[in-house]
Amino acid sequence: MSVRTEGKGRADWRVAIAWLGLLPALGGCATPQDLEAIRQDMNTLRQQVAGLAKASESARAFTEERLGKLENDLRVRYESSVRESEGSRAALSTRLEELATEVRLVQGKLEENAFVLSNLNTRLDDISQQARGAGQRADALDRQVKTLGEQVKTVGERLGGLEQQVRAVTAPPPAPAQPPAAAP
């Protein structure tokens, strides 16, 4: 925008100077004082034009310098962002690979644990079956002990009856009763 303003400003001053130069020709006779006033106005205009040119040049230089700094700053930031992004991508890729490896290890451990658990369940089923068999045998033994206990009791009762019979058979016969003797 400053380029347009600068070019337009110079064109306006040139037109103004041209008109000032034409005014005396159009107006007729000019006095020396009028010519001196025109010269002063022209010198003033030249000074203003020179001042504007310097200001425009310094503004242009400042703008170019500032734009150069901004461009360099943006380039540095962009390059830094690109490097950080590449570093982040590399770190992320490495971390993803590590996580994939960890997942495979955990999956392997889970499969191994599932296999061990399956074996333990099979062994537990076998032990449970053996325990049921042992319980059934223990119940059968309890019934046999009870039956034997009843048989021992029956045998004991019979033995008691036999002992009484043996005592009755082996007991001395009762002595014959003696008559009572007479009294003297």
TAJO-V425076 format. One record per residue. N is the residue number from 1. RES is the residue in one small letter. OMEGA is omega in whole degrees, -180 to 180 (NA if undefined). NEAR is the number of other C-alpha atoms within 12 Angstrom. D_CENTER is the distance of its C-alpha to the mean C-alpha in Angstrom with 2 decimals. Layout:
n: {N;N}
res: {RES;RES}
omega: {OMEGA;OMEGA}
near: {NEAR;NEAR}
d_center: {D_CENTER;D_CENTER}
This chain:
n: {1;2;3;4;5;6;7;8;9;10;11;12;13;14;15;16;17;18;19;20;21;22;23;24;25;26;27;28;29;30;31;32;33;34;35;36;37;38;39;40;41;42;43;44;45;46;47;48;49;50;51;52;53;54;55;56;57;58;59;60;61;62;63;64;65;66;67;68;69;70;71;72;73;74;75;76;77;78;79;80;81;82;83;84;85;86;87;88;89;90;91;92;93;94;95;96;97;98;99;100;101;102;103;104;105;106;107;108;109;110;111;112;113;114;115;116;117;118;119;120;121;122;123;124;125;126;127;128;129;130;131;132;133;134;135;136;137;138;139;140;141;142;143;144;145;146;147;148;149;150;151;152;153;154;155;156;157;158;159;160;161;162;163;164;165;166;167;168;169;170;171;172;173;174;175;176;177;178;179;180;181;182;183;184}
res: {m;s;v;r;t;e;g;k;g;r;a;d;w;r;v;a;i;a;w;l;g;l;l;p;a;l;g;g;c;a;t;p;q;d;l;e;a;i;r;q;d;m;n;t;l;r;q;q;v;a;g;l;a;k;a;s;e;s;a;r;a;f;t;e;e;r;l;g;k;l;e;n;d;l;r;v;r;y;e;s;s;v;r;e;s;e;g;s;r;a;a;l;s;t;r;l;e;e;l;a;t;e;v;r;l;v;q;g;k;l;e;e;n;a;f;v;l;s;n;l;n;t;r;l;d;d;i;s;q;q;a;r;g;a;g;q;r;a;d;a;l;d;r;q;v;k;t;l;g;e;q;v;k;t;v;g;e;r;l;g;g;l;e;q;q;v;r;a;v;t;a;p;p;p;a;p;a;q;p;p;a;a;a;p}
omega: {-179;179;179;-179;-179;180;-179;180;179;180;178;-179;179;178;-180;180;179;179;178;178;-179;-177;-179;-179;-179;-174;180;-175;178;179;177;179;178;179;179;179;179;178;180;178;180;177;178;179;178;179;179;178;179;178;178;179;179;-179;179;180;-180;178;178;180;179;-180;179;179;-179;177;177;179;179;179;178;180;178;179;180;180;180;-180;178;179;179;179;180;179;179;178;179;179;-180;179;179;179;179;-179;178;178;178;180;178;178;179;179;179;179;-180;179;177;179;179;179;179;179;178;179;179;180;178;178;179;178;179;179;179;176;179;-179;179;179;179;180;178;178;179;178;179;178;180;177;179;178;178;179;180;179;180;179;178;178;179;179;178;180;180;179;179;180;179;179;177;179;179;179;179;179;180;179;-180;-177;-176;-179;180;-178;-178;-179;-178;-176;-180;-180;-179;-177;-175;-173;-178;NA}
near: {10;18;15;11;15;21;17;14;20;23;15;16;24;18;15;19;22;17;17;24;19;15;17;20;13;11;13;10;12;17;12;11;11;17;18;14;17;24;18;15;19;23;17;17;25;20;16;18;26;18;17;22;24;16;18;25;19;16;19;21;16;15;19;16;15;15;16;15;14;15;15;15;14;15;15;15;15;15;14;16;15;15;14;16;16;14;14;16;15;14;14;15;15;14;14;15;14;14;15;14;14;14;14;14;14;14;15;14;15;14;14;14;15;14;14;14;15;14;14;15;15;14;14;14;14;14;15;15;14;14;14;14;14;14;15;14;14;14;14;14;15;14;14;15;15;14;14;15;15;14;15;16;15;14;15;15;14;14;15;15;14;15;16;14;13;13;13;13;11;12;12;10;10;9;7;7;8;8;7;6;7;6;5;3}
d_center: {52.75;54.59;56.24;57.75;58.90;60.33;62.24;63.42;64.51;66.63;68.19;69.07;70.73;72.66;73.92;74.90;76.75;78.50;79.67;80.90;82.85;84.34;85.31;88.38;89.57;89.20;90.64;93.78;95.14;92.97;94.24;93.24;91.31;89.38;88.67;87.57;85.26;83.79;83.32;81.57;79.37;78.61;77.84;75.60;73.87;73.52;72.01;69.61;68.73;68.27;66.13;64.04;63.73;62.62;60.17;58.91;58.64;56.83;54.48;53.87;53.28;50.94;49.05;48.84;47.73;45.07;43.87;43.81;41.70;39.30;39.16;38.48;35.84;34.08;34.45;32.96;30.00;29.51;29.79;27.41;24.84;25.46;25.09;21.85;20.55;21.80;20.29;16.86;17.32;18.51;15.69;13.14;15.45;15.72;12.03;11.92;15.06;13.82;10.95;13.76;16.04;13.90;13.58;17.34;18.06;16.35;18.19;21.34;21.07;20.67;23.71;25.59;24.94;26.05;29.18;29.95;29.47;31.82;34.35;34.17;34.75;37.73;39.13;38.66;40.53;43.27;43.57;43.66;46.43;48.30;48.00;49.41;52.22;52.91;52.96;55.41;57.56;57.50;58.59;61.37;62.45;62.50;64.75;66.96;67.23;68.16;70.70;72.08;72.25;74.27;76.46;77.02;77.99;80.37;81.79;82.15;84.04;86.26;86.81;87.84;90.32;91.62;92.10;94.18;96.23;96.68;97.78;100.18;101.63;101.88;103.12;106.82;109.10;110.23;113.50;116.52;117.42;120.42;123.14;123.49;126.25;129.27;129.59;132.30}
